[in-house]
Amino acid sequence: MSEPTRSTAPARVGKYFTQRGIALIAVIMALALTGVLVTEFSTKTTVDMQAAMNIESDMQAHFLARSAMNLSELIIRVQSDLVDPINKQYKVDVQIADFVGFFFGAFGGSQDEVEAVAAMLGAGAGGEIKGLGVPGGSFDVQITTDDGKINLNCANADATGNAAKTLAVKLQSLFYPEAYNPLFENAAADGYRRDRLLQVEAIIDYIDRDEVKFDAATQQSSAGAPEDYGYDGLDDDYKAKNNYLDSVGEIKLIRGVDDAFWNLFGQNFTIYGDCKENLAAISDPKQIASIIALTAKNEDDPVLRDPQRLWALAVLVSKARELNVAFNDLEQFRVFVTDPLETIAAFGVDPSLVPAYLNLPTTQPIEGVELDSQKLQQAVVTGARRTYRVEATAMYGPLQKRIVGVWDTNVVRQNTRAIAGGSQLGGGVKGAWVYWREE
């Protein structure tokens, strides 16, 4: 048998075909790698661009809020230097802060607000008046005062302790109504139990400089009795400050000041201003009721013994400004509280409509209480405001900035700054920010 013949043709697998496949794979890998790099670069660039835009918007919002605070300072100085002397001369109570919304609407309001102000000033909607409004952003300001609140730092106001005694009496009057019994009869959120006197003592002992327990019943320090409110037994233990508070938020560190207590009385406290509240700035009926009870000539007055009658009188006093009645001096307040309905009638208001206006039952009598002029002078003042709380909110794009500050018109600046001509700026000038917080 013959052997099968083998083909002698060369195999068609060679270098040419192998290199072509490798080149194709290399191109595909290069394209894939380039795509990854381009995608990563594009993503990083987009993130960086958005971050830069956010930083720009944040900076714009920050400076808009600062501009609002600067305008607020201007308004406060105009009020203190120009308007308050006129108020005192003519016995009126004009507050620029009551109209600040309209004023700031021209500078930092929406387009509609700017056009409304321009139209009121005689310009058309086309914007004939230049410089109003903020392109791409807006800001708003609320200006209030802390002068109508109880200054807890008065526990440290003098070495004699008289201010602390007055503060203790004010706090007792504020806590006195029977409506607050559940708060003082039940334990606080952390299990701490206190009555009205113990809560007054805890507030004063946390702030006063000594470490001797204050006796709220006698309005003086107990002989040798130490302060002991269990601060060292808390999970996060701390000590009483025994010094001035630096912010209102520190009040929440006082033993017994839980959320329930704060919701009821937190808006009545401050750490700024004088030790006497300004009657013209008080609007909380609880605090007005405490002042009436504190300064009444007859401590056994029937109105003081009836919570509903006392509350009706306090609500009416809190609404007095809305009824065109202003307390520009203590005598006006004393006369109004003694016979409120007769005073209202003298201003052209029908007394029979008062209960409905105050959302009180028509059968609810509104009776006055005779006040002691000397007690009134020791407890409160009236007239120009000393402190102003400013809350500025600015929006630019999606970002918001908020600045809260407290301006004290009686603080004298100590630091000076040289300006052109060799004169000094700041030294001896009254008025400064005593609190500043940016959010």
Secondary structure, 3 states (H helix, E strand, C coil): CCCCCCCCCCCCCCHHHHHHHHHHHHHHHHHHHHHHHHHHHHHHHHHHHHHHHHHHHHHHHHHHHHHHHHHHHHHHHHHHHHHHHHHHHHCCCCCHHHHHHHHHHHHHCCHHHHHHHHHHCCCCCCCCCCCCCCCCEEEEEEEECCCCCEEHHHHHCCCCCHHHHHHHHHHHHHHCCHHHHHHHHCCCCCCCCCCHHHHHHHHHHHHCCCCEEEECCCCEEEEEEECCCCHHHCCCCCCCCCCCCCCHHHHHHCCCCCHHHHHHHHHHEECCCCCCEEHHHCCCHHHHHHHHHHHECCCCCHHHHCHHHHHHHHHHHHCCHHHCCCCCCHHHHHHHHHCHHHHHHHCCCCHHHHHHHCCCCCCCCCCCCCECHHHHHHHEECCCCCEEEEEEEEEECCEEEEEEEEEEEEEECCCCEECCCCCEECCCCEEEEEEEEEC
